[in-house]
Amino acid sequence: MTTRGRVAVLGLGPAGRATASRLAAAGVDVVVVDPSPDRVWTPTYAAWEDELPGWLPSGVVATRTEQPRAWAGVEHRLQRTYVVLDTAGLQQALDLTGVLVLRGSVVDADAHRVTLADGRSVEADLVLDARGTRVSPDRAAQTAYGLVVPAERAAAAGGPWFMDWRRDHGAGSDAVPSFLYAVPLSAEHTLLEETCLVGRPALGLDELRRRLERRLAARGVELDGEEPVERVRFSVEAEPGPGPTRRGPTDRPVALGARAGVMHPATGYSVAVSLRLAEDVAHAVAAGEDVWDVLWPAPARRVQRLRDMGLTTLLRLPPAGAEQFFAAFFALPAARQRAYLSERADPAGTLAAMARMARTLPPGLTAVAVGSALPRWLRRGGRGGREGV
């Protein structure tokens, strides 16, 4: 999985485009394959400002929210700056000058050859697969339904909210929980979005639409029916296969972005880390290093196992437990929150955050968390396992 020659990148979403752009900037011969290479990105991308790589132009940030609020039992202030990216600006900033772009659908790919549906093939010294993940009932997913509302009308919702777990959506205390996500997209417009953080299966978009409409009506947000709609549905788990914690066959492409499992399984965030890793991949390729080892060093694999335990906990929480769970999380010191949300190569910090959570959760939820972690821990032989945690 090392190369100094041509690199083929499959997919032109944020992970693929960022990697192709940084590879080209490093002087690498790059070809990308995508069925719709001219497709304009439309999703809302957001991140913590301190997660963004230094090479990214500051102009791609559309809005900044200092100390965004969350509601879980009481109001919490998060001690970080939250940014919403200018989606079009981000796409343009990931310049593809010098990159050969091929329009086509991939029907097969291995470590050195890509076959397209029209019979063409691409030979490369390294193939990187950034085609994202497919939604499947067998894998946990996040869903959301949002409306873009003029800022003066959205103000009645009380945002910005990173997460607002109050149940004024009218679904009842025994229903699968969802939260309000309310962030400014610009000075003029705000995204108000009802979100199912994770489910197997996740809540449907029609149910989320009904909850959002009831919630906004309860808060006095007036809608005129002309608001642009954002619909979100994506898997928070990697594609079937060896996965990020175990190296796959070396005759297969190296996965990037959400396809590789870099998405945080408890939040659904992957864009910022994919942008950061693009530079690491470019440096590895230019230096002839093994790309998989750069993407998944041992500390990152340990963190991923811990995050998978956290995902299992979220999926097992009783309906009333989600708000209690996040009340405990948002009560953590800022450094512990950051370690769990953003540090993919700090297993000690991640474990410390999880351990502190386990001590502060209500006993019933602590039992859920421990029960989610213990089977994995025992399968790996506890601290005596080959890599432990």
C-alpha positions in Angstrom: 0.0 0.0 0.0 2.9 2.3 -0.7 3.5 4.3 -3.8 5.4 7.1 -5.4 3.5 6.8 -8.7 -0.1 7.3 -9.9 -2.9 7.4 -7.3 -6.6 6.7 -8.2 -9.2 8.2 -5.9 -12.7 6.9 -6.1 -15.4 9.4 -5.2 -15.5 13.2 -5.0 -17.2 13.8 -1.7 -15.3 15.8 0.9 -12.9 13.0 1.8 -12.1 12.1 -1.8 -11.9 15.6 -3.1 -9.7 16.8 -0.2 -7.3 13.9 -0.6 -7.1 14.3 -4.4 -6.5 18.1 -3.9 -3.7 17.6 -1.3 -2.1 14.8 -3.4 -2.0 17.1 -6.4 -0.6 19.9 -4.3 2.2 17.5 -3.2 3.1 16.8 -6.8 1.5 13.3 -7.0 -0.1 12.1 -10.3 -3.8 11.7 -9.4 -6.8 10.4 -11.3 -10.3 10.6 -9.7 -13.4 8.6 -10.7 -16.9 9.8 -9.9 -20.3 9.2 -11.6 -21.2 12.9 -11.2 -17.9 14.9 -10.8 -19.7 18.2 -11.4 -22.3 17.6 -8.7 -22.6 20.7 -6.4 -22.5 19.8 -2.7 -25.6 20.8 -0.8 -25.4 19.2 2.7 -24.6 21.3 5.7 -21.1 20.6 7.0 -20.1 21.7 10.4 -17.2 21.1 12.8 -15.5 22.4 15.9 -13.2 25.2 14.8 -10.1 23.6 16.4 -10.6 20.4 14.3 -10.0 22.2 11.0 -6.6 21.8 9.3 -4.4 24.8 9.1 -4.2 24.6 5.3 -7.9 25.2 4.8 -8.7 28.8 3.8 -10.5 30.7 6.6 -13.0 31.9 4.0 -14.7 28.5 4.0 -16.2 29.1 7.4 -19.7 30.6 7.0 -20.6 31.2 10.7 -19.0 30.8 14.1 -20.8 30.2 17.3 -18.8 30.8 20.5 -19.7 28.5 23.3 -22.8 26.9 21.7 -25.5 25.7 24.0 -26.9 22.3 24.7 -30.0 21.3 26.6 -30.0 18.1 28.5 -31.8 18.4 31.8 -30.5 22.0 32.1 -28.8 24.3 29.7 -25.1 23.7 29.2 -22.4 25.9 27.6 -19.8 24.1 25.5 -16.4 25.6 25.8 -15.4 25.5 22.1 -16.2 27.4 19.0 -18.6 25.7 16.6 -18.4 26.5 12.9 -20.7 25.9 9.9 -18.8 25.7 6.7 -19.7 27.4 3.4 -20.4 24.3 1.5 -19.9 25.8 -2.0 -16.8 27.6 -0.7 -15.4 24.4 0.7 -15.9 22.5 -2.5 -14.2 25.2 -4.5 -11.3 25.5 -2.0 -10.4 21.8 -2.6 -8.8 22.7 -5.9 -8.5 19.9 -8.5 -6.0 21.6 -10.8 -3.7 19.0 -12.2 -6.0 16.1 -11.4 -7.4 13.9 -14.1 -11.1 13.6 -13.5 -13.0 10.7 -15.1 -16.8 10.5 -15.2 -17.9 7.0 -14.6 -19.3 4.3 -12.2 -16.9 1.8 -10.6 -17.9 -1.8 -10.9 -14.8 -3.3 -9.5 -11.6 -2.1 -7.9 -8.5 -3.7 -6.3 -5.3 -2.2 -5.1 -4.0 -1.3 -8.5 -6.8 -1.4 -11.0 -10.3 0.2 -11.3 -12.9 -1.1 -13.8 -15.7 1.2 -14.9 -19.2 0.3 -16.1 -18.5 1.4 -19.6 -15.5 -1.0 -19.9 -12.7 1.5 -19.3 -10.1 0.7 -16.7 -7.6 2.7 -14.7 -4.2 1.4 -13.6 -2.6 2.9 -10.5 0.1 2.3 -8.0 -2.4 2.9 -5.2 -6.2 3.0 -5.2 -8.1 5.0 -2.5 -11.8 4.4 -2.0 -13.8 7.4 -0.8 -17.2 6.4 -2.0 -18.9 6.8 1.3 -21.3 4.3 3.0 -24.6 2.9 2.0 -27.6 3.0 4.3 -28.5 -0.5 5.4 -31.0 -1.8 8.1 -28.1 -3.8 9.4 -26.0 -0.8 10.2 -26.7 2.1 12.6 -27.7 5.3 10.9 -28.4 8.9 11.7 -31.4 10.7 10.2 -32.5 14.3 10.3 -35.2 16.6 8.7 -34.4 20.3 8.7 -35.8 23.6 7.5 -33.9 26.7 6.5 -35.7 29.6 8.2 -35.1 33.3 8.1 -33.1 34.2 11.2 -35.6 36.6 12.7 -38.3 33.9 12.6 -36.0 31.1 13.8 -35.1 33.2 16.9 -38.2 31.9 18.7 -36.6 28.5 18.8 -34.1 29.9 21.3 -30.9 28.7 19.5 -28.2 28.3 18.5 -28.5 24.7 19.9 -25.8 22.0 19.4 -28.3 19.6 20.9 -31.7 20.4 22.5 -33.1 17.2 24.0 -36.4 18.7 25.4 -39.4 16.7 24.4 -41.6 19.5 23.1 -41.8 17.6 19.8 -44.9 15.9 21.1 -43.7 12.3 20.6 -44.0 11.3 24.3 -41.6 10.0 26.9 -41.6 6.4 25.6 -40.8 7.3 22.0 -37.4 7.0 20.4 -35.7 10.3 21.3 -34.6 13.0 18.9 -33.2 16.5 19.4 -33.3 19.9 17.9 -30.2 21.1 16.1 -30.4 24.9 15.4 -27.4 26.6 13.9 -26.9 29.8 11.8 -26.0 29.2 8.2 -25.5 32.9 7.6 -26.5 36.2 9.1 -29.9 35.8 7.4 -30.8 32.2 7.7 -30.8 29.4 10.4 -31.1 25.7 10.0 -33.7 24.1 12.4 -33.3 20.3 12.2 -34.9 17.5 14.1 -32.3 14.8 14.5 -32.3 11.1 15.4 -28.7 10.8 16.6 -28.4 7.1 15.9 -30.7 4.1 15.5 -30.8 0.6 14.0 -33.0 1.5 12.3 -33.1 5.3 12.8 -36.3 7.3 12.8 -37.9 7.9 9.5 -37.9 11.3 7.8 -41.7 11.7 7.9 -41.7 11.2 11.7 -38.9 13.7 12.1 -40.8 16.2 10.0 -43.9 15.9 12.2 -41.8 16.3 15.3 -40.0 19.3 14.0 -43.3 21.0 13.0 -44.8 20.3 16.4 -41.7 21.5 18.2 -41.5 24.8 16.2 -45.2 25.4 16.6 -44.8 25.0 20.4 -42.0 27.6 20.5 -43.8 30.1 18.3 -41.7 29.7 15.1 -43.9 30.6 12.2 -43.5 28.7 8.9 -44.8 29.7 5.5 -44.3 26.3 3.8 -41.7 27.8 1.4 -38.7 27.0 3.6 -35.9 25.0 1.9 -35.7 21.4 3.2 -32.6 19.4 4.3 -33.0 15.6 4.5 -30.2 13.6 6.1 -29.7 9.8 6.2 -26.4 8.1 6.5 -24.8 5.1 8.1 -22.5 5.8 11.1 -20.8 2.5 10.7 -18.2 1.5 8.1 -19.0 -0.7 5.1 -18.9 -4.5 5.9 -15.4 -5.9 5.9 -12.3 -6.0 8.1 -13.1 -2.5 9.4 -10.8 0.2 10.8 -9.5 -1.8 13.7 -8.2 -4.7 11.6 -6.2 -4.4 8.4 -7.9 -5.9 5.4 -6.4 -7.7 2.4 -3.6 -5.7 0.8 -5.0 -6.5 -2.7 -8.0 -4.2 -2.0 -8.2 -0.4 -2.2 -7.4 1.6 0.9 -10.7 3.2 2.3 -10.9 6.8 3.1 -13.5 9.0 5.0 -16.8 7.5 6.1 -16.1 4.4 4.1 -13.0 3.8 6.2 -14.9 4.2 9.4 -13.4 7.6 10.4 -16.8 8.9 11.2 -17.4 9.3 14.9 -20.1 6.7 15.5 -21.6 8.6 18.4 -22.0 11.9 16.5 -21.9 11.2 12.8 -19.1 13.8 12.2 -16.4 12.9 9.6 -15.7 15.9 7.4 -13.2 17.7 9.7 -11.2 14.5 10.3 -11.3 13.6 6.6 -9.9 17.0 5.8 -7.1 16.6 8.3 -6.2 13.1 7.2 -6.1 14.3 3.5 -2.8 16.0 4.3 -1.4 13.0 6.2 -2.3 10.7 3.2 -0.6 13.2 0.8 2.6 13.2 2.9 2.6 9.4 3.2 2.2 8.9 -0.6 4.9 11.5 -1.4 7.3 9.8 1.1 6.5 6.2 -0.1 5.0 5.3 3.3 2.2 2.8 4.0 -1.1 4.8 3.8 -3.1 2.4 5.9 -0.6 2.7 8.8 -0.9 6.5 8.6 -4.7 6.4 8.6 -4.9 3.8 11.4 -1.9 3.9 13.8 -2.4 1.7 16.9 -3.7 4.6 19.1 -6.4 5.4 16.5 -7.5 1.8 16.4 -7.8 1.7 20.1 -9.8 4.9 20.2 -12.1 3.4 17.5 -12.8 0.4 19.6 -13.7 2.6 22.5 -16.0 4.7 20.3 -17.7 1.5 19.1 -18.4 0.7 22.7 -20.0 4.1 23.0 -22.1 3.5 20.0 -23.4 0.3 21.4 -24.3 2.1 24.6 -26.3 4.7 22.7 -28.2 2.0 20.8 -29.1 0.3 24.0 -30.2 3.3 26.0 -33.9 3.3 27.0 -35.9 6.2 25.5 -35.6 8.4 28.6 -31.9 7.7 28.9 -30.6 9.8 26.0 -31.1 13.1 27.8 -29.7 11.8 31.0 -26.7 10.4 29.1 -25.9 13.7 27.5 -26.5 15.6 30.7 -23.6 13.6 32.2 -21.5 14.1 29.0 -22.0 17.9 28.9 -21.1 18.1 32.6 -17.7 16.7 31.8 -14.7 19.1 31.9 -14.1 20.6 28.4 -10.9 18.7 28.0 -12.7 15.4 28.5 -15.4 16.3 26.1 -12.9 17.3 23.5 -10.9 14.1 24.0 -14.0 11.9 23.3 -15.4 14.0 20.4 -12.3 14.9 18.5 -9.1 13.1 19.6 -8.9 10.0 17.4 -5.4 9.1 18.6 -5.7 9.6 22.4 -7.0 6.3 23.9 -6.1 7.4 27.4 -8.2 10.6 27.1 -11.1 8.8 25.5 -11.1 6.1 28.2 -10.9 8.7 30.9 -14.0 10.5 29.5 -15.9 7.2 29.4 -14.8 6.2 32.9 -15.9 9.5 34.3 -19.2 9.2 32.5 -19.8 5.7 34.0 -19.2 7.1 37.5 -21.7 10.0 37.1 -24.6 8.3 35.1 -27.6 7.1 36.9 -27.0 3.4 38.0 -29.3 2.0 35.4 -27.5 3.7 32.6 -24.1 2.9 34.0 -25.2 -0.8 33.8 -26.0 -0.2 30.1 -22.6 1.4 29.5 -20.7 -1.3 31.3 -22.7 -4.0 29.6 -21.8 -2.5 26.2 -18.1 -2.5 26.9 -17.6 -5.6 28.9 -18.1 -8.2 26.1 -15.7 -6.4 23.8 -13.2 -6.1 26.7 -13.4 -9.8 27.5 -13.1 -10.8 23.9 -9.8 -8.9 23.7 -8.5 -10.4 26.9 -8.9 -7.2 29.0 -5.7 -5.3 29.6 -3.7 -8.3 28.7 -5.0 -8.3 25.1 -2.7 -7.8 22.2 -3.5 -4.2 21.9 -5.9 -3.7 24.9 -7.5 -0.3 24.8 
